[in-house]
Amino acid sequence: MKASELQDHLYTLEERLLHPSRVKDRTTLIPLLASDFQEYCSSGRIYNRQQTIDDLLASTPRNATISHFYVTVLAPDAALATYHATTALHTSHRSSLWVFRDNRWQLLFHQGTIAS
């Protein structure tokens, strides 16, 4: 996959995870998370895969936009996506480590930090 195609693909996956309420069957989002997924939230909480799945399945719609999205290819099977997520309340800096496993891209690690 070309770098530009990978950037577009990961952007689409990030959008799906940022707006799970737009997905008719949210359980289709579960395979996007690696079995050893972990998230460091902007609140300071650390979530594991199951906690994140629970949140995805129960979340309510939110108005958030992605900007400044950029992908750095780290290896043939690893990429770092960085971007800003903006809501009515704040903007956060986000980073996601994606790995190619089981013939698909999966989110291994995500961190959000509120911009000052």
N, CA, C and O atoms as CSV, one atom per row, in Angstrom:
chain,resi,resn,atom,element,x,y,z
A,1,MET,N,N,0.845,-1.174,0.000
A,1,MET,CA,C,0.000,0.000,0.000
A,1,MET,C,C,0.896,1.244,0.000
A,1,MET,O,O,1.831,1.341,0.794
A,2,LYS,N,N,0.609,2.171,-0.876
A,2,LYS,CA,C,1.352,3.428,-0.934
A,2,LYS,C,C,1.090,4.245,0.326
A,2,LYS,O,O,0.071,4.074,0.995
A,3,ALA,N,N,2.029,5.136,0.635
A,3,ALA,CA,C,1.903,5.965,1.840
A,3,ALA,C,C,0.614,6.792,1.814
A,3,ALA,O,O,-0.055,6.921,2.840
A,4,SER,N,N,0.261,7.351,0.657
A,4,SER,CA,C,-0.962,8.162,0.575
A,4,SER,C,C,-2.213,7.297,0.761
A,4,SER,O,O,-3.189,7.739,1.366
A,5,GLU,N,N,-2.183,6.077,0.244
A,5,GLU,CA,C,-3.312,5.161,0.435
A,5,GLU,C,C,-3.436,4.754,1.900
A,5,GLU,O,O,-4.540,4.661,2.436
A,6,LEU,N,N,-2.292,4.511,2.540
A,6,LEU,CA,C,-2.298,4.160,3.951
A,6,LEU,C,C,-2.844,5.322,4.776
A,6,LEU,O,O,-3.638,5.113,5.694
A,7,GLN,N,N,-2.429,6.527,4.456
A,7,GLN,CA,C,-2.925,7.697,5.189
A,7,GLN,C,C,-4.449,7.782,5.058
A,7,GLN,O,O,-5.137,7.998,6.056
A,8,ASP,N,N,-4.977,7.619,3.866
A,8,ASP,CA,C,-6.428,7.674,3.659
A,8,ASP,C,C,-7.136,6.547,4.412
A,8,ASP,O,O,-8.186,6.760,5.018
A,9,HIS,N,N,-6.556,5.354,4.369
A,9,HIS,CA,C,-7.156,4.195,5.026
A,9,HIS,C,C,-7.197,4.385,6.542
A,9,HIS,O,O,-8.231,4.156,7.170
A,10,LEU,N,N,-6.083,4.799,7.125
A,10,LEU,CA,C,-6.043,4.994,8.581
A,10,LEU,C,C,-6.931,6.163,9.009
A,10,LEU,O,O,-7.518,6.129,10.090
A,11,TYR,N,N,-7.032,7.179,8.181
A,11,TYR,CA,C,-7.943,8.289,8.489
A,11,TYR,C,C,-9.378,7.760,8.598
A,11,TYR,O,O,-10.111,8.119,9.519
A,12,THR,N,N,-9.764,6.912,7.654
A,12,THR,CA,C,-11.105,6.333,7.673
A,12,THR,C,C,-11.332,5.507,8.939
A,12,THR,O,O,-12.399,5.583,9.549
A,13,LEU,N,N,-10.336,4.724,9.330
A,13,LEU,CA,C,-10.465,3.923,10.551
A,13,LEU,C,C,-10.557,4.809,11.792
A,13,LEU,O,O,-11.363,4.546,12.684
A,14,GLU,N,N,-9.740,5.851,11.852
A,14,GLU,CA,C,-9.785,6.784,12.990
A,14,GLU,C,C,-11.159,7.459,13.074
A,14,GLU,O,O,-11.715,7.607,14.162
A,15,GLU,N,N,-11.697,7.862,11.932
A,15,GLU,CA,C,-13.034,8.473,11.894
A,15,GLU,C,C,-14.086,7.524,12.450
A,15,GLU,O,O,-14.963,7.938,13.208
A,16,ARG,N,N,-13.999,6.253,12.075
A,16,ARG,CA,C,-14.971,5.264,12.554
A,16,ARG,C,C,-14.893,5.136,14.082
A,16,ARG,O,O,-15.920,5.031,14.753
A,17,LEU,N,N,-13.682,5.144,14.619
A,17,LEU,CA,C,-13.517,5.024,16.069
A,17,LEU,C,C,-13.896,6.313,16.801
A,17,LEU,O,O,-14.393,6.262,17.927
A,18,LEU,N,N,-13.667,7.457,16.175
A,18,LEU,CA,C,-14.018,8.738,16.796
A,18,LEU,C,C,-15.530,8.934,16.832
A,18,LEU,O,O,-16.061,9.574,17.740
A,19,HIS,N,N,-16.221,8.378,15.833
A,19,HIS,CA,C,-17.675,8.531,15.712
A,19,HIS,C,C,-18.359,7.171,15.639
A,19,HIS,O,O,-18.969,6.852,14.618
A,20,PRO,N,N,-18.275,6.360,16.695
A,20,PRO,CA,C,-18.869,5.018,16.626
A,20,PRO,C,C,-20.381,5.039,16.436
A,20,PRO,O,O,-20.957,4.064,15.953
A,21,SER,N,N,-21.025,6.135,16.808
A,21,SER,CA,C,-22.478,6.220,16.680
A,21,SER,C,C,-22.920,6.268,15.215
A,21,SER,O,O,-24.091,6.034,14.916
A,22,ARG,N,N,-21.998,6.567,14.306
A,22,ARG,CA,C,-22.324,6.604,12.875
A,22,ARG,C,C,-22.322,5.213,12.240
A,22,ARG,O,O,-22.767,5.041,11.105
A,23,VAL,N,N,-21.823,4.228,12.976
A,23,VAL,CA,C,-21.730,2.863,12.464
A,23,VAL,C,C,-22.973,2.101,12.895
A,23,VAL,O,O,-23.293,2.031,14.082
A,24,LYS,N,N,-23.672,1.531,11.919
A,24,LYS,CA,C,-24.930,0.841,12.212
A,24,LYS,C,C,-24.736,-0.294,13.218
A,24,LYS,O,O,-25.492,-0.412,14.181
A,25,ASP,N,N,-23.728,-1.121,12.990
A,25,ASP,CA,C,-23.425,-2.231,13.895
A,25,ASP,C,C,-22.057,-1.956,14.529
A,25,ASP,O,O,-21.019,-2.221,13.922
A,26,ARG,N,N,-22.067,-1.433,15.733
A,26,ARG,CA,C,-20.816,-1.030,16.388
A,26,ARG,C,C,-19.884,-2.203,16.678
A,26,ARG,O,O,-18.682,-2.004,16.858
A,27,THR,N,N,-20.412,-3.407,16.724
A,27,THR,CA,C,-19.542,-4.563,16.974
A,27,THR,C,C,-18.536,-4.747,15.840
A,27,THR,O,O,-17.524,-5.425,16.021
A,28,THR,N,N,-18.800,-4.151,14.666
A,28,THR,CA,C,-17.839,-4.230,13.553
A,28,THR,C,C,-16.573,-3.423,13.854
A,28,THR,O,O,-15.562,-3.573,13.169
A,29,LEU,N,N,-16.632,-2.572,14.876
A,29,LEU,CA,C,-15.461,-1.778,15.263
A,29,LEU,C,C,-14.485,-2.586,16.120
A,29,LEU,O,O,-13.300,-2.256,16.181
A,30,ILE,N,N,-14.960,-3.624,16.772
A,30,ILE,CA,C,-14.132,-4.391,17.705
A,30,ILE,C,C,-12.863,-4.941,17.053
A,30,ILE,O,O,-11.803,-4.867,17.674
A,31,PRO,N,N,-12.912,-5.488,15.834
A,31,PRO,CA,C,-11.682,-5.996,15.217
A,31,PRO,C,C,-10.629,-4.923,14.903
A,31,PRO,O,O,-9.486,-5.249,14.584
A,32,LEU,N,N,-11.016,-3.651,14.992
A,32,LEU,CA,C,-10.036,-2.581,14.772
A,32,LEU,C,C,-9.061,-2.450,15.937
A,32,LEU,O,O,-7.994,-1.853,15.793
A,33,LEU,N,N,-9.425,-3.003,17.084
A,33,LEU,CA,C,-8.568,-2.905,18.273
A,33,LEU,C,C,-7.753,-4.184,18.435
A,33,LEU,O,O,-8.309,-5.282,18.481
A,34,ALA,N,N,-6.447,-4.037,18.520
A,34,ALA,CA,C,-5.556,-5.190,18.729
A,34,ALA,C,C,-5.879,-5.841,20.072
A,34,ALA,O,O,-6.388,-5.188,20.982
A,35,SER,N,N,-5.582,-7.112,20.181
A,35,SER,CA,C,-5.883,-7.844,21.421
A,35,SER,C,C,-5.158,-7.250,22.623
A,35,SER,O,O,-5.640,-7.362,23.750
A,36,ASP,N,N,-4.008,-6.619,22.398
A,36,ASP,CA,C,-3.233,-6.008,23.475
A,36,ASP,C,C,-3.329,-4.475,23.455
A,36,ASP,O,O,-2.416,-3.784,23.908
A,37,PHE,N,N,-4.440,-3.957,22.928
A,37,PHE,CA,C,-4.676,-2.514,22.830
A,37,PHE,C,C,-4.667,-1.851,24.204
A,37,PHE,O,O,-5.086,-2.438,25.202
A,38,GLN,N,N,-4.174,-0.605,24.228
A,38,GLN,CA,C,-4.184,0.211,25.434
A,38,GLN,C,C,-4.363,1.671,25.016
A,38,GLN,O,O,-3.880,2.088,23.963
A,39,GLU,N,N,-5.058,2.437,25.847
A,39,GLU,CA,C,-5.269,3.854,25.572
A,39,GLU,C,C,-4.959,4.683,26.807
A,39,GLU,O,O,-5.376,4.344,27.914
A,40,TYR,N,N,-4.227,5.766,26.610
A,40,TYR,CA,C,-4.002,6.758,27.654
A,40,TYR,C,C,-4.899,7.946,27.302
A,40,TYR,O,O,-4.657,8.650,26.321
A,41,CYS,N,N,-5.924,8.157,28.103
A,41,CYS,CA,C,-6.910,9.198,27.819
A,41,CYS,C,C,-6.431,10.568,28.281
A,41,CYS,O,O,-5.548,10.691,29.130
A,42,SER,N,N,-7.043,11.591,27.694
A,42,SER,CA,C,-6.694,12.960,28.080
A,42,SER,C,C,-7.078,13.230,29.530
A,42,SER,O,O,-6.563,14.167,30.140
A,43,SER,N,N,-7.975,12.422,30.091
A,43,SER,CA,C,-8.367,12.566,31.501
A,43,SER,C,C,-7.311,12.002,32.445
A,43,SER,O,O,-7.360,12.234,33.653
A,44,GLY,N,N,-6.347,11.253,31.882
A,44,GLY,CA,C,-5.336,10.613,32.707
A,44,GLY,C,C,-5.624,9.139,32.962
A,44,GLY,O,O,-4.768,8.418,33.474
A,45,ARG,N,N,-6.820,8.691,32.610
A,45,ARG,CA,C,-7.183,7.290,32.793
A,45,ARG,C,C,-6.497,6.419,31.747
A,45,ARG,O,O,-6.201,6.873,30.642
A,46,ILE,N,N,-6.254,5.187,32.100
A,46,ILE,CA,C,-5.691,4.203,31.175
A,46,ILE,C,C,-6.766,3.152,30.930
A,46,ILE,O,O,-7.304,2.568,31.872
A,47,TYR,N,N,-7.070,2.918,29.671
A,47,TYR,CA,C,-8.093,1.954,29.284
A,47,TYR,C,C,-7.440,0.752,28.609
A,47,TYR,O,O,-6.460,0.891,27.876
A,48,ASN,N,N,-7.994,-0.425,28.865
A,48,ASN,CA,C,-7.569,-1.612,28.125
A,48,ASN,C,C,-8.574,-1.854,26.991
A,48,ASN,O,O,-9.503,-1.071,26.800
A,49,ARG,N,N,-8.384,-2.911,26.269
A,49,ARG,CA,C,-9.231,-3.203,25.116
A,49,ARG,C,C,-10.696,-3.346,25.521
A,49,ARG,O,O,-11.566,-2.738,24.897
A,50,GLN,N,N,-10.980,-4.132,26.542
A,50,GLN,CA,C,-12.376,-4.371,26.913
A,50,GLN,C,C,-13.065,-3.099,27.385
A,50,GLN,O,O,-14.229,-2.874,27.055
A,51,GLN,N,N,-12.378,-2.274,28.140
A,51,GLN,CA,C,-12.969,-1.003,28.581
A,51,GLN,C,C,-13.282,-0.111,27.386
A,51,GLN,O,O,-14.315,0.558,27.358
A,52,THR,N,N,-12.394,-0.104,26.407
A,52,THR,CA,C,-12.616,0.698,25.208
A,52,THR,C,C,-13.784,0.150,24.405
A,52,THR,O,O,-14.602,0.920,23.902
A,53,ILE,N,N,-13.873,-1.156,24.279
A,53,ILE,CA,C,-15.005,-1.774,23.576
A,53,ILE,C,C,-16.308,-1.405,24.271
A,53,ILE,O,O,-17.278,-1.036,23.609
A,54,ASP,N,N,-16.342,-1.500,25.586
A,54,ASP,CA,C,-17.547,-1.140,26.336
A,54,ASP,C,C,-17.962,0.302,26.045
A,54,ASP,O,O,-19.146,0.584,25.858
A,55,ASP,N,N,-16.991,1.212,26.007
A,55,ASP,CA,C,-17.276,2.614,25.692
A,55,ASP,C,C,-17.779,2.784,24.265
A,55,ASP,O,O,-18.717,3.542,24.022
A,56,LEU,N,N,-17.156,2.080,23.317
A,56,LEU,CA,C,-17.584,2.166,21.922
A,56,LEU,C,C,-19.038,1.727,21.762
A,56,LEU,O,O,-19.811,2.361,21.043
A,57,LEU,N,N,-19.397,0.650,22.430
A,57,LEU,CA,C,-20.739,0.105,22.285
A,57,LEU,C,C,-21.798,0.963,22.974
A,57,LEU,O,O,-22.966,0.932,22.587
A,58,ALA,N,N,-21.402,1.726,23.989
A,58,ALA,CA,C,-22.361,2.525,24.760
A,58,ALA,C,C,-22.298,4.022,24.462
A,58,ALA,O,O,-23.087,4.787,25.017
A,59,SER,N,N,-21.395,4.450,23.616
A,59,SER,CA,C,-21.192,5.888,23.422
A,59,SER,C,C,-22.392,6.563,22.770
A,59,SER,O,O,-23.187,5.940,22.066
A,60,THR,N,N,-22.490,7.857,23.032
A,60,THR,CA,C,-23.527,8.685,22.417
A,60,THR,C,C,-22.871,9.527,21.326
A,60,THR,O,O,-21.653,9.711,21.337
A,61,PRO,N,N,-23.665,10.041,20.381
A,61,PRO,CA,C,-23.069,10.850,19.305
A,61,PRO,C,C,-22.314,12.052,19.858
A,61,PRO,O,O,-22.727,12.670,20.840
A,62,ARG,N,N,-21.207,12.366,19.212
A,62,ARG,CA,C,-20.449,13.552,19.610
A,62,ARG,C,C,-20.040,14.317,18.360
A,62,ARG,O,O,-19.800,13.742,17.298
A,63,ASN,N,N,-19.970,15.600,18.522
A,63,ASN,CA,C,-19.572,16.458,17.418
A,63,ASN,C,C,-18.079,16.722,17.556
A,63,ASN,O,O,-17.660,17.560,18.354
A,64,ALA,N,N,-17.284,16.007,16.779
A,64,ALA,CA,C,-15.827,16.164,16.811
A,64,ALA,C,C,-15.306,16.103,15.386
A,64,ALA,O,O,-15.850,15.395,14.539
A,65,THR,N,N,-14.256,16.846,15.141
A,65,THR,CA,C,-13.641,16.829,13.812
A,65,THR,C,C,-12.155,16.520,13.938
A,65,THR,O,O,-11.512,16.849,14.935
A,66,ILE,N,N,-11.639,15.891,12.916
A,66,ILE,CA,C,-10.213,15.572,12.829
A,66,ILE,C,C,-9.551,16.576,11.890
A,66,ILE,O,O,-10.066,16.878,10.814
A,67,SER,N,N,-8.412,17.079,12.317
A,67,SER,CA,C,-7.618,17.968,11.457
A,67,SER,C,C,-6.138,17.644,11.642
A,67,SER,O,O,-5.761,16.934,12.574
A,68,HIS,N,N,-5.318,18.161,10.761
A,68,HIS,CA,C,-3.865,17.970,10.815
A,68,HIS,C,C,-3.496,16.485,10.890
A,68,HIS,O,O,-2.577,16.103,11.615
A,69,PHE,N,N,-4.217,15.657,10.140
A,69,PHE,CA,C,-3.982,14.214,10.172
A,69,PHE,C,C,-2.745,13.879,9.355
A,69,PHE,O,O,-2.615,14.287,8.201
A,70,TYR,N,N,-1.840,13.132,9.970
A,70,TYR,CA,C,-0.598,12.760,9.290
A,70,TYR,C,C,-0.173,11.370,9.733
A,70,TYR,O,O,-0.258,11.029,10.913
A,71,VAL,N,N,0.284,10.575,8.781
A,71,VAL,CA,C,0.750,9.221,9.068
A,71,VAL,C,C,2.235,9.114,8.781
A,71,VAL,O,O,2.703,9.534,7.722
A,72,THR,N,N,2.975,8.551,9.729
A,72,THR,CA,C,4.386,8.242,9.555
A,72,THR,C,C,4.519,6.723,9.532
A,72,THR,O,O,4.148,6.045,10.489
A,73,VAL,N,N,5.049,6.199,8.433
A,73,VAL,CA,C,5.268,4.753,8.339
A,73,VAL,C,C,6.527,4.429,9.133
A,73,VAL,O,O,7.601,4.959,8.848
A,74,LEU,N,N,6.391,3.561,10.125
A,74,LEU,CA,C,7.516,3.192,10.988
A,74,LEU,C,C,8.197,1.913,10.515
A,74,LEU,O,O,9.399,1.732,10.713
A,75,ALA,N,N,7.438,1.042,9.901
A,75,ALA,CA,C,7.914,-0.241,9.376
A,75,ALA,C,C,6.827,-0.721,8.409
A,75,ALA,O,O,5.747,-0.131,8.367
A,76,PRO,N,N,7.086,-1.767,7.643
A,76,PRO,CA,C,6.038,-2.241,6.726
A,76,PRO,C,C,4.727,-2.615,7.428
A,76,PRO,O,O,3.659,-2.594,6.816
A,77,ASP,N,N,4.820,-2.955,8.707
A,77,ASP,CA,C,3.625,-3.372,9.438
A,77,ASP,C,C,3.304,-2.479,10.632
A,77,ASP,O,O,2.612,-2.909,11.554
A,78,ALA,N,N,3.797,-1.243,10.627
A,78,ALA,CA,C,3.540,-0.320,11.738
A,78,ALA,C,C,3.511,1.121,11.234
A,78,ALA,O,O,4.327,1.527,10.407
A,79,ALA,N,N,2.546,1.883,11.757
A,79,ALA,CA,C,2.425,3.283,11.355
A,79,ALA,C,C,1.910,4.103,12.535
A,79,ALA,O,O,1.120,3.626,13.350
A,80,LEU,N,N,2.378,5.343,12.602
A,80,LEU,CA,C,1.957,6.275,13.634
A,80,LEU,C,C,1.082,7.337,12.985
A,80,LEU,O,O,1.506,8.013,12.048
A,81,ALA,N,N,-0.139,7.483,13.485
A,81,ALA,CA,C,-1.040,8.534,13.019
A,81,ALA,C,C,-1.123,9.603,14.100
A,81,ALA,O,O,-1.333,9.289,15.272
A,82,THR,N,N,-0.959,10.856,13.713
A,82,THR,CA,C,-1.100,11.972,14.645
A,82,THR,C,C,-2.112,12.951,14.061
A,82,THR,O,O,-2.199,13.130,12.846
A,83,TYR,N,N,-2.874,13.580,14.953
A,83,TYR,CA,C,-3.895,14.522,14.490
A,83,TYR,C,C,-4.446,15.325,15.661
A,83,TYR,O,O,-4.119,15.074,16.821
A,84,HIS,N,N,-5.287,16.295,15.328
A,84,HIS,CA,C,-6.019,17.069,16.325
A,84,HIS,C,C,-7.483,16.656,16.241
A,84,HIS,O,O,-8.029,16.502,15.148
A,85,ALA,N,N,-8.107,16.480,17.381
A,85,ALA,CA,C,-9.544,16.235,17.449
A,85,ALA,C,C,-10.156,17.434,18.166
A,85,ALA,O,O,-9.746,17.785,19.272
A,86,THR,N,N,-11.141,18.056,17.522
A,86,THR,CA,C,-11.744,19.260,18.080
A,86,THR,C,C,-13.223,19.039,18.353
A,86,THR,O,O,-13.969,18.578,17.488
A,87,THR,N,N,-13.634,19.377,19.576
A,87,THR,CA,C,-15.043,19.356,19.972
A,87,THR,C,C,-15.423,20.781,20.365
A,87,THR,O,O,-14.603,21.695,20.281
A,88,ALA,N,N,-16.657,20.963,20.789
A,88,ALA,CA,C,-17.089,22.290,21.243
A,88,ALA,C,C,-16.346,22.712,22.500
A,88,ALA,O,O,-16.228,23.905,22.777
A,89,LEU,N,N,-15.840,21.740,23.270
A,89,LEU,CA,C,-15.191,22.033,24.544
A,89,LEU,C,C,-13.691,22.267,24.445
A,89,LEU,O,O,-13.151,23.126,25.142
A,90,HIS,N,N,-13.008,21.503,23.576
A,90,HIS,CA,C,-11.553,21.623,23.514
A,90,HIS,C,C,-10.985,20.923,22.271
A,90,HIS,O,O,-11.681,20.210,21.548
A,91,THR,N,N,-9.714,21.160,22.067
A,91,THR,CA,C,-8.957,20.448,21.043
A,91,THR,C,C,-7.959,19.553,21.759
A,91,THR,O,O,-7.338,19.957,22.742
A,92,SER,N,N,-7.814,18.350,21.263
A,92,SER,CA,C,-6.824,17.444,21.844
A,92,SER,C,C,-5.866,16.984,20.752
A,92,SER,O,O,-6.240,16.841,19.588
A,93,HIS,N,N,-4.636,16.761,21.154
A,93,HIS,CA,C,-3.625,16.188,20.272
A,93,HIS,C,C,-3.740,14.677,20.428
A,93,HIS,O,O,-3.792,14.170,21.549
A,94,ARG,N,N,-3.780,13.966,19.326
A,94,ARG,CA,C,-3.969,12.519,19.368
A,94,ARG,C,C,-2.837,11.812,18.637
A,94,ARG,O,O,-2.296,12.316,17.653
A,95,SER,N,N,-2.496,10.640,19.139
A,95,SER,CA,C,-1.536,9.784,18.437
A,95,SER,C,C,-2.033,8.347,18.539
A,95,SER,O,O,-2.510,7.905,19.584
A,96,SER,N,N,-1.910,7.639,17.436
A,96,SER,CA,C,-2.360,6.255,17.359
A,96,SER,C,C,-1.279,5.415,16.707
A,96,SER,O,O,-0.754,5.768,15.651
A,97,LEU,N,N,-0.956,4.316,17.338
A,97,LEU,CA,C,-0.004,3.370,16.769
A,97,LEU,C,C,-0.803,2.228,16.153
A,97,LEU,O,O,-1.487,1.487,16.859
A,98,TRP,N,N,-0.713,2.092,14.844
A,98,TRP,CA,C,-1.419,1.064,14.090
A,98,TRP,C,C,-0.433,-0.025,13.676
A,98,TRP,O,O,0.695,0.266,13.276
A,99,VAL,N,N,-0.866,-1.273,13.776
A,99,VAL,CA,C,-0.045,-2.420,13.354
A,99,VAL,C,C,-0.848,-3.273,12.376
A,99,VAL,O,O,-2.070,-3.377,12.477
A,100,PHE,N,N,-0.141,-3.875,11.438
A,100,PHE,CA,C,-0.786,-4.748,10.466
A,100,PHE,C,C,-0.643,-6.178,10.957
A,100,PHE,O,O,0.439,-6.764,10.916
A,101,ARG,N,N,-1.766,-6.731,11.424
A,101,ARG,CA,C,-1.806,-8.089,11.966
A,101,ARG,C,C,-3.035,-8.800,11.403
A,101,ARG,O,O,-4.063,-8.174,11.144
A,102,ASP,N,N,-2.918,-10.094,11.221
A,102,ASP,CA,C,-4.053,-10.894,10.748
A,102,ASP,C,C,-4.656,-10.311,9.468
A,102,ASP,O,O,-5.870,-10.331,9.266
A,103,ASN,N,N,-3.778,-9.794,8.615
A,103,ASN,CA,C,-4.162,-9.267,7.304
A,103,ASN,C,C,-5.053,-8.020,7.374
A,103,ASN,O,O,-5.855,-7.775,6.472
A,104,ARG,N,N,-4.910,-7.237,8.448
A,104,ARG,CA,C,-5.663,-5.985,8.562
A,104,ARG,C,C,-4.935,-5.035,9.520
A,104,ARG,O,O,-4.121,-5.464,10.339
A,105,TRP,N,N,-5.241,-3.747,9.403
A,105,TRP,CA,C,-4.675,-2.748,10.306
A,105,TRP,C,C,-5.475,-2.729,11.598
A,105,TRP,O,O,-6.705,-2.685,11.587
A,106,GLN,N,N,-4.741,-2.762,12.728
A,106,GLN,CA,C,-5.357,-2.764,14.047
A,106,GLN,C,C,-4.694,-1.695,14.912
A,106,GLN,O,O,-3.491,-1.450,14.821
A,107,LEU,N,N,-5.503,-1.076,15.742
A,107,LEU,CA,C,-4.999,-0.056,16.657
A,107,LEU,C,C,-4.396,-0.728,17.879
A,107,LEU,O,O,-5.077,-1.454,18.603
A,108,LEU,N,N,-3.118,-0.478,18.099
A,108,LEU,CA,C,-2.397,-1.067,19.223
A,108,LEU,C,C,-2.360,-0.117,20.427
A,108,LEU,O,O,-2.486,-0.551,21.572
A,109,PHE,N,N,-2.188,1.172,20.157
A,109,PHE,CA,C,-2.053,2.159,21.237
A,109,PHE,C,C,-2.612,3.493,20.783
A,109,PHE,O,O,-2.442,3.894,19.632
A,110,HIS,N,N,-3.285,4.180,21.707
A,110,HIS,CA,C,-3.822,5.515,21.411
A,110,HIS,C,C,-3.622,6.404,22.627
A,110,HIS,O,O,-3.762,5.962,23.768
A,111,GLN,N,N,-3.289,7.678,22.362
A,111,GLN,CA,C,-3.161,8.653,23.440
A,111,GLN,C,C,-3.776,9.963,22.998
A,111,GLN,O,O,-3.600,10.394,21.858
A,112,GLY,N,N,-4.503,10.592,23.910
A,112,GLY,CA,C,-5.066,11.915,23.675
A,112,GLY,C,C,-4.607,12.863,24.768
A,112,GLY,O,O,-4.636,12.509,25.947
A,113,THR,N,N,-4.183,14.064,24.393
A,113,THR,CA,C,-3.745,15.080,25.344
A,113,THR,C,C,-4.439,16.393,25.012
A,113,THR,O,O,-4.359,16.871,23.880
A,114,ILE,N,N,-5.110,16.969,25.979
A,114,ILE,CA,C,-5.815,18.235,25.741
A,114,ILE,C,C,-4.797,19.323,25.430
A,114,ILE,O,O,-3.799,19.487,26.131
A,115,ALA,N,N,-5.077,20.064,24.359
A,115,ALA,CA,C,-4.184,21.157,23.940
A,115,ALA,C,C,-4.354,22.320,24.898
A,115,ALA,O,O,-5.458,22.608,25.362
A,116,SER,N,N,-3.249,22.979,25.186
A,116,SER,CA,C,-3.325,24.128,26.096
A,116,SER,C,C,-3.478,25.417,25.333
A,116,SER,O,O,-3.558,26.486,25.938
